Amino acid sequence: MAMLTWTIIGLLALCHSSIAYTKFPPGFTFGVATASHQIEGAWNVNGKSENVWDRLSHTRPEMIADGTNGDIACDSYNRYLEDVEELEYLGVDFYRFSLSWARLLPTGRIDHINPDGIRYYNDLLDALAEKNIEPLVTLFHWDLPQTLQDLGGWTNPKMIDYFRDYADLCFKEFGTKIKSWITFNEPYEICEDAYGDEKKAPAINSHGVGNYLCSDNLLKAHAESYHLYNETYRPVQNGRIMISINSIWYEPSDPSNAEQVVLAEVANQFKFGWFAHPIFTVEGGYPAVMVENVARQSAAEGLPKPRLEQFDDYWIQRIKGTSDFLGINHYTTWLVTGAGVDPTAKSPSWLKISEQ
Ligand SMILES: *[C@@H]1O[C@H](CO)[C@@H](O)[C@H](O)[C@H]1NC(C)=O
């Protein structure tokens, strides 16, 4: 039983669906998902280096509710064959998992490739292929090598090159076995919770600054790896590549209340539009309402420049359209009743109503 609760949820959903409904539409596919740090364990084994979650859980265990860490986790590094058997038992069409950057490139950079990392993921992919389970592979699910965090992590523009090099290695080594790639899982969580706050590793807590530096670099890194795949690998590997964005969705509590309608839209733009608008809209770039509101708030703080600036024309064009599909992780919808101030939000932050 090395798989996570996610698997069990998947199983329940499957059972429930067969009882409550007659059939899902043809072509509807089922899968389950994991993330490398969540399941692999073997945190310092066979060449894998420390990532930001290793560092956080070892040095600040009080930040994890039960003080545990990913040292062993589900031990999927050693027990992946059992996991594949469980996937077969569940009857899923695909399995979504992520690659550990620190296992493949211990320095984070392309200067040293860890052969054991290449072997591990090839073995896993081969085991899945044997059972006809399609892999859906995430390049980055939050576990940044600590070596790169020591250089500033996602606030460092050099990350655009480092991520592209890492993606290049993965496309080259595994691309013939993978038809569906996800560049980033939940960019909002990465930039807001890990850089703009201290809810997730590396817990930088630079609200109103670090979160926006992160999104500038992350979206550019996403675009560069998309173009690399689109131009160099797609013609021979024929896969698809996308981003997976999480979002709460905001609805007006009373759809006839004009103020609520506007507030819900502003909140959706800050939460979902932050990463979706630059990629999926015709005009591209950050949502106008976001740029305007942060500029107004920055001016009110007496700053000579806004804390968030729109991409220049080159990057607007370069980022636009760089996703073959839109992956959505949706957990809940909130009903908006009116403007208010979240007393727990740090300032400056979009979570304070002043920035909305
Ligand atoms: C992907 O490549 C195709 C074929 O070269 C090109 O037509 C398309 O514009 C590219 N997509 C993006 C978003 O650049």
The ligand as a MOL file (V3000), in Angstrom:
LIG
                    3D

  0  0  0     0  0            999 V3000
M  V30 BEGIN CTAB
M  V30 COUNTS 14 14 0 0 0
M  V30 BEGIN ATOM
M  V30 1 C 4.2540 25.7930 -32.5900 0
M  V30 2 O 4.8370 25.3780 -33.7740 0
M  V30 3 C 4.0010 25.5190 -34.9140 0
M  V30 4 C 4.6930 24.8580 -36.0930 0
M  V30 5 O 5.9600 25.4220 -36.2960 0
M  V30 6 C 3.7150 26.9820 -35.1350 0
M  V30 7 O 2.8430 27.1380 -36.2440 0
M  V30 8 C 3.0430 27.5300 -33.8910 0
M  V30 9 O 2.8560 28.9300 -34.0220 0
M  V30 10 C 3.9050 27.2700 -32.6530 0
M  V30 11 N 3.1730 27.6810 -31.4570 0
M  V30 12 C 3.5160 28.7280 -30.7170 0
M  V30 13 C 2.6280 29.0540 -29.5870 0
M  V30 14 O 4.5180 29.4000 -30.9350 0
M  V30 END ATOM
M  V30 BEGIN BOND
M  V30 1 1 1 2
M  V30 2 1 1 10
M  V30 3 1 2 3
M  V30 4 1 3 4
M  V30 5 1 3 6
M  V30 6 1 4 5
M  V30 7 1 6 7
M  V30 8 1 6 8
M  V30 9 1 8 9
M  V30 10 1 8 10
M  V30 11 1 10 11
M  V30 12 1 11 12
M  V30 13 1 12 13
M  V30 14 2 12 14
M  V30 END BOND
M  V30 END CTAB
M  END
